Amino acid sequence: MKLRIYLVQKVLNFFDYFQQREIYNFLKKKIKDKSIFFDVGAHHGETIKNLSKYFQIAQIHAFEASLENFNVLKKKVFNKNLDIKLNCIGLSNEKKVSNINQSLESSSTTLSPINKKSKYYQMKLNTLGIKDYSRYIKTTKTNLDTLDNYIKDIELSNKIDLLKIDTEGHELYVLLGAKRNLSNIRFIYFEHHYDDMLAKGYKFSEIDSFLRENNFVKVYKNKMFFRKTFEYVYELKK
């Protein structure tokens, strides 16, 4: 089963590489100076690797809510030439302790409740060769805080050039927790899942409305291969 999951993930990563290359090349044209990046949902450091490849980096602040994923992240991310702050917390719209669903397919770990009756969910388990739900998800606890609190605590006064959010259905809550600092963020790059597997509690239109109300405009969109998921980039209006 683990071999099958590994192979499926390798296939997805192969196709994702080309899409992400397009996104980062797009952003590279707009983010040219030594910059500050926030990576929310850092997983095993894939975004950090891309950021170090495409951009001049002043600082990276990375957040991973899953302790299991964070322990891998710590081992994989080490670069004495980069200023990287690793934080084993999740970002949300309030400070609290929350359940987190640790997935056997680690990149799908989520703070969102899972709709076990979803046809998409059943299709995913079949693709991964998993027949027993309890083998796929393990529920544990994690600490959440807001981006606004974090920025206040570290006394960050510089602009954030890119806020990347990949939290498997928690993206709106991350943005709500950053409301006081949105005017200091140049670009926001996030995923949105359109399937009904994750009980997110919101729709894409709510993210879009919230960002537009805070002077952001959509500048990039693409559909991820083999998934009902889109990636978006929003830019703060000048």
RODO-2510 file (C-alpha; in nm, 4 decimals, decimal comma):
residues 238
     n   res          X          Y          Z
     1     m     0,0000     0,0000     0,0000
     2     k     0,2773     0,2458     0,0908
     3     l     0,4535     0,1685    -0,2373
     4     r     0,1350     0,2458    -0,4300
     5     i     0,0915     0,5752    -0,2440
     6     y     0,4556     0,6602    -0,3153
     7     l     0,4154     0,5892    -0,6882
     8     v     0,0920     0,7891    -0,7165
     9     q     0,2577     1,0829    -0,5409
    10     k     0,5582     1,0617    -0,7723
    11     v     0,3314     1,0804    -1,0774
    12     l     0,1459     1,3825    -0,9354
    13     n     0,4725     1,5536    -0,8457
    14     f     0,5998     1,5022    -1,1988
    15     f     0,3026     1,6811    -1,3541
    16     d     0,2905     1,9437    -1,0769
    17     y     0,6519     2,0362    -1,1517
    18     f     0,5613     2,1815    -1,4912
    19     q     0,2642     2,3776    -1,3604
    20     q     0,4595     2,5156    -1,0680
    21     r     0,7421     2,6145    -1,2999
    22     e     0,4937     2,8303    -1,4917
    23     i     0,3653     2,9908    -1,1717
    24     y     0,7101     3,0668    -1,0337
    25     n     0,8302     3,2044    -1,3667
    26     f     0,5235     3,4304    -1,3661
    27     l     0,5992     3,5484    -1,0117
    28     k     0,9694     3,5885    -1,0840
    29     k     0,8890     3,8643    -1,3323
    30     k     0,7126     4,0556    -1,0567
    31     i     0,9226     3,9774    -0,7491
    32     k     1,2758     4,0862    -0,8295
    33     d     1,4329     4,2237    -0,5129
    34     k     1,5605     4,0341    -0,2102
    35     s     1,2264     3,9366    -0,0664
    36     i     1,0311     3,8010     0,2286
    37     f     0,8201     3,4877     0,1827
    38     f     0,5604     3,3213     0,4063
    39     d     0,5026     2,9502     0,3394
    40     v     0,1844     2,8328     0,5140
    41     g     0,1500     2,4571     0,4858
    42     a     0,5200     2,3937     0,4265
    43     h     0,4828     2,0114     0,4260
    44     h     0,8305     1,8669     0,3533
    45     g     0,9846     2,1862     0,2147
    46     e     0,8832     2,1659    -0,1517
    47     t     0,7918     2,5348    -0,1704
    48     i     1,1072     2,6383     0,0150
    49     k     1,3094     2,4503    -0,2458
    50     n     1,1290     2,6330    -0,5280
    51     l     1,1654     2,9721    -0,3600
    52     s     1,5400     2,9244    -0,3175
    53     k     1,5644     2,8273    -0,6855
    54     y     1,3655     3,1137    -0,8371
    55     f     1,4101     3,4132    -0,6056
    56     q     1,6562     3,6221    -0,4095
    57     i     1,5564     3,5555    -0,0504
    58     a     1,5797     3,7844     0,2497
    59     q     1,3706     3,5609     0,4792
    60     i     1,1353     3,2645     0,4646
    61     h     0,8829     3,2077     0,7428
    62     a     0,7459     2,8532     0,7146
    63     f     0,4491     2,7030     0,9022
    64     e     0,3541     2,3355     0,9297
    65     a     0,0682     2,2279     1,1572
    66     s     0,1450     1,8556     1,1481
    67     l     0,4194     1,7483     1,3886
    68     e     0,4826     1,4381     1,1769
    69     n     0,5299     1,6496     0,8633
    70     f     0,7297     1,9107     1,0559
    71     n     0,9839     1,6524     1,1728
    72     v     1,0493     1,5612     0,8078
    73     l     1,0596     1,9311     0,7143
    74     k     1,3337     1,9982     0,9723
    75     k     1,5499     1,7224     0,8291
    76     k     1,5021     1,8259     0,4663
    77     v     1,5394     2,2026     0,5023
    78     f     1,8862     2,3141     0,5938
    79     n     2,0674     2,5931     0,4174
    80     k     2,3125     2,7991     0,6202
    81     n     2,3029     3,0660     0,3487
    82     l     1,9266     3,1275     0,3893
    83     d     1,7358     3,2899     0,6750
    84     i     1,4556     3,0343     0,7265
    85     k     1,2238     3,0375     1,0290
    86     l     1,0485     2,7015     1,0797
    87     n     0,7315     2,7090     1,2904
    88     c     0,5476     2,3966     1,4062
    89     i     0,2058     2,5632     1,4221
    90     g    -0,0870     2,6046     1,1875
    91     l    -0,2286     2,9415     1,0882
    92     s    -0,6000     3,0114     1,1154
    93     n    -0,8488     3,2842     1,2069
    94     e    -0,7953     3,2460     1,5838
    95     k    -0,5528     3,1091     1,8399
    96     k    -0,6651     2,7668     1,9612
    97     v    -0,5932     2,3945     1,9842
    98     s    -0,7516     2,2017     1,6967
    99     n    -0,7875     1,8515     1,5580
   100     i    -0,5739     1,7720     1,2561
   101     n    -0,6283     1,4752     1,0244
   102     q    -0,2860     1,3279     0,9526
   103     s    -0,3054     1,1476     0,6214
   104     l    -0,1061     0,8421     0,5212
   105     e    -0,0510     1,0432     0,2038
   106     s     0,1175     1,3197     0,4068
   107     s     0,0555     1,6056     0,1627
   108     s    -0,3216     1,5600     0,2115
   109     t    -0,3073     1,6171     0,5884
   110     t    -0,5831     1,8633     0,6737
   111     l    -0,7500     2,0643     0,9482
   112     s    -1,0826     2,0201     0,7681
   113     p    -1,3303     1,7455     0,8582
   114     i    -1,3466     1,4759     0,5904
   115     n    -1,6701     1,3788     0,4175
   116     k    -1,6423     1,0006     0,4133
   117     k    -1,9465     0,9735     0,1845
   118     s    -1,7844     1,1800    -0,0877
   119     k    -1,7468     0,9968    -0,4207
   120     y    -1,4210     1,1836    -0,4746
   121     y    -1,2943     1,0554    -0,1406
   122     q    -1,3859     0,6974    -0,2280
   123     m    -1,2169     0,7347    -0,5665
   124     k    -0,9040     0,8644    -0,3955
   125     l    -0,8890     0,5705    -0,1551
   126     n    -0,9361     0,3265    -0,4431
   127     t    -0,6578     0,4939    -0,6415
   128     l    -0,4249     0,4680    -0,3427
   129     g    -0,5266     0,1075    -0,2738
   130     i    -0,6708     0,1843     0,0715
   131     k    -0,9797    -0,0069     0,1839
   132     d    -0,9842     0,0869     0,5516
   133     y    -1,0457     0,4566     0,6347
   134     s    -0,8810     0,4188     0,9754
   135     r    -0,5538     0,3298     0,8017
   136     y    -0,5637     0,6459     0,5924
   137     i    -0,6361     0,9087     0,8588
   138     k    -0,5037     0,9503     1,2117
   139     t    -0,6539     1,2394     1,4117
   140     t    -0,4265     1,4267     1,6521
   141     k    -0,4082     1,7744     1,8086
   142     t    -0,2206     2,0804     1,6885
   143     n    -0,1740     2,4437     1,7882
   144     l    -0,3140     2,7197     1,5687
   145     d    -0,2501     3,0938     1,5727
   146     t    -0,3115     3,3872     1,3395
   147     l    -0,0729     3,5474     1,0944
   148     d    -0,1549     3,8828     1,2537
   149     n    -0,0400     3,7559     1,5954
   150     y     0,2775     3,6077     1,4480
   151     i     0,3728     3,9288     1,2685
   152     k     0,3093     4,1268     1,5875
   153     d     0,5171     3,8842     1,7974
   154     i     0,8218     3,8991     1,5688
   155     e     0,7742     4,2741     1,5110
   156     l     0,7948     4,2407     1,1332
   157     s     0,7730     4,5827     0,9696
   158     n     0,8774     4,4878     0,6148
   159     k     0,6347     4,4018     0,3397
   160     i     0,5683     4,0333     0,2664
   161     d     0,6366     3,9749    -0,1009
   162     l     0,4573     3,6398    -0,1249
   163     l     0,2158     3,4603     0,1049
   164     k     0,1745     3,1009    -0,0149
   165     i    -0,1088     2,8978     0,1414
   166     d    -0,1515     2,5235     0,0887
   167     t    -0,3578     2,4044     0,3840
   168     e    -0,5953     2,1533     0,2256
   169     g    -0,9192     2,3421     0,2790
   170     h    -0,8221     2,5968     0,5466
   171     e    -0,7128     2,8792     0,3163
   172     l    -0,9949     3,1239     0,3945
   173     y    -0,9306     3,0980     0,7689
   174     v    -0,5614     3,1736     0,7173
   175     l    -0,6575     3,4869     0,5239
   176     l    -0,9098     3,5962     0,7873
   177     g    -0,6345     3,5693     1,0469
   178     a    -0,4157     3,7995     0,8368
   179     k    -0,6699     4,0783     0,7894
   180     r    -0,4717     4,3496     0,9699
   181     n    -0,1656     4,2845     0,7539
   182     l    -0,3146     4,2209     0,4095
   183     s    -0,2174     4,5685     0,2933
   184     n     0,1480     4,4696     0,3528
   185     i     0,1324     4,1570     0,1333
   186     r     0,2128     4,1946    -0,2368
   187     f     0,1073     3,8511    -0,3692
   188     i    -0,1033     3,5643    -0,2340
   189     y    -0,0678     3,2202    -0,3921
   190     f    -0,3094     2,9472    -0,2808
   191     e    -0,4954     2,6301    -0,3751
   192     h    -0,8697     2,5749    -0,3652
   193     h    -1,0323     2,2300    -0,3657
   194     y    -1,3641     2,2121    -0,5519
   195     d    -1,4384     1,8494    -0,4592
   196     d    -1,6684     1,7674    -0,1667
   197     m    -1,4165     1,5514     0,0208
   198     l    -1,3149     1,8332     0,2537
   199     a    -1,5872     1,9945     0,4650
   200     k    -1,4245     2,3374     0,4442
   201     g    -1,7233     2,5439     0,5526
   202     y    -1,6782     2,7998     0,2742
   203     k    -1,6794     2,8404    -0,1042
   204     f    -1,4250     2,9912    -0,3402
   205     s    -1,6519     3,2914    -0,3927
   206     e    -1,5997     3,3841    -0,0262
   207     i    -1,2219     3,3881    -0,0691
   208     d    -1,2535     3,5895    -0,3895
   209     s    -1,4902     3,8433    -0,2300
   210     f    -1,2721     3,8790     0,0788
   211     l    -0,9589     3,9429    -0,1258
   212     r    -1,1330     4,1874    -0,3593
   213     e    -1,2718     4,3771    -0,0597
   214     n    -0,9128     4,4096     0,0595
   215     n    -0,7846     4,5484    -0,2734
   216     f    -0,6519     4,2302    -0,4313
   217     v    -0,7062     4,1278    -0,7922
   218     k    -0,6751     3,7793    -0,9445
   219     v    -0,3782     3,7626    -1,1834
   220     y    -0,3223     3,3875    -1,2320
   221     k    -0,5292     3,0671    -1,2367
   222     n    -0,4678     2,7074    -1,3408
   223     k    -0,6169     2,3624    -1,2819
   224     m    -0,4003     2,0980    -1,1201
   225     f    -0,3697     1,7680    -1,3073
   226     f    -0,5962     1,4768    -1,2038
   227     r    -0,7618     1,6768    -0,9223
   228     k    -1,0601     1,9047    -0,8768
   229     t    -0,8197     2,1684    -0,7494
   230     f    -0,7146     2,5066    -0,8869
   231     e    -0,4195     2,7282    -0,8013
   232     y    -0,4600     3,1057    -0,7869
   233     v    -0,2388     3,4113    -0,7511
   234     y    -0,3800     3,7424    -0,6313
   235     e    -0,1921     4,0724    -0,6393
   236     l    -0,2420     4,3751    -0,4184
   237     k    -0,3549     4,6702    -0,6285
   238     k    -0,0983     4,9485    -0,6488
***
